Amino acid sequence: MYRKQLLLLISLLVLGVCSAKNKNGQNIYGIGFYNLENLFDTCHDEGKNDYEFLAEGSFKWTGEKYKAKLNNMARVLAEMGTDKLPDIGCAAIGVAEVENAKCLVDLCNQPVLKARNIQFVHVEGPDKRGIDCALLYNPQLFKVRNVKLVPYIYNRPEDADRTTRGFLVVSGTLAKEHVTIIVNHLPSRGAKSYAREDGGSQLRVVKDSLQKDDPNVKLFIMGDMNDDPQDASMAKCLGAKREISEVEEGGLWNPWWNVLASGHGTLQFQGSWNLFDQIILSVNLLDKPGTNDYSTLKLLDYQIFRRDYLIQQEGEHRGNTLRTSAGGIWLNGFSDHLPTLVYLKKK
């Protein structure tokens, strides 16, 4: 009898840390994205142009700075999702600008992440600087099924010698449902707009392929798009719509379009906000108006994750994001981007 009671207690404790229930008995899950802005270690990776993040490089990168960066990134990642899930945070978070698997091991070993047993998915990519995308996840909430890196392909002869980050496609199980998270980092604004438009078109091909394999798969397309929601790469090439009413069967909704229109963003350029850090949802994650049917995973809410400590509080750049370094000066900050989040619920 005692053994059965003990097993029941253990089961209840495990269930208690795997989800958070609101007063209606709905489980809530957080999914996020964060551009970590140059999470580099202090060692040279053969074949990669990472010299600026060595001790003699332009950032004068040292072990002390690297440890501070890890601590700062872990703080943000651990706090993401805690507005609605104060005990467990996010089930999964896509990240960009990570140098290698060693950085991810060091990151997940930070006490606030290690306490939740946060794991990661990473595939080394061809980017010349060495930065990759990855997915952090809580294995009690998200179970990884399959992982692949779909290469980004430059289609024009003048770009024949270019290589950049691919699309990290992670298939898994969340709340007993098949979900796939695509983490990407499209070419920078230093490249011409067609490079990002080609990226949007390639993302659409990946999406269509996944939906062909499983029409019921629930998709999250996330990343630093280096474009705003209304730009051609997102609105036309990927086909992510501004309004839910515009989304057709098998289509995508971009909730950040109206967020940016209301004056909020995730990074600033010349005093104006952009919203490059997007999480785009497949239509089967959206509750049909008036139905209030949450028998399967549906979107509950979305937000830009903003804390005072992520923002410069004084000086010329007051109100901007507090970066790790700026103008050659180490600020012991966080990133030039703010994270984004979506919350899902299920009865």
Disulfide bonds with the S-S distance in Angstrom:
none
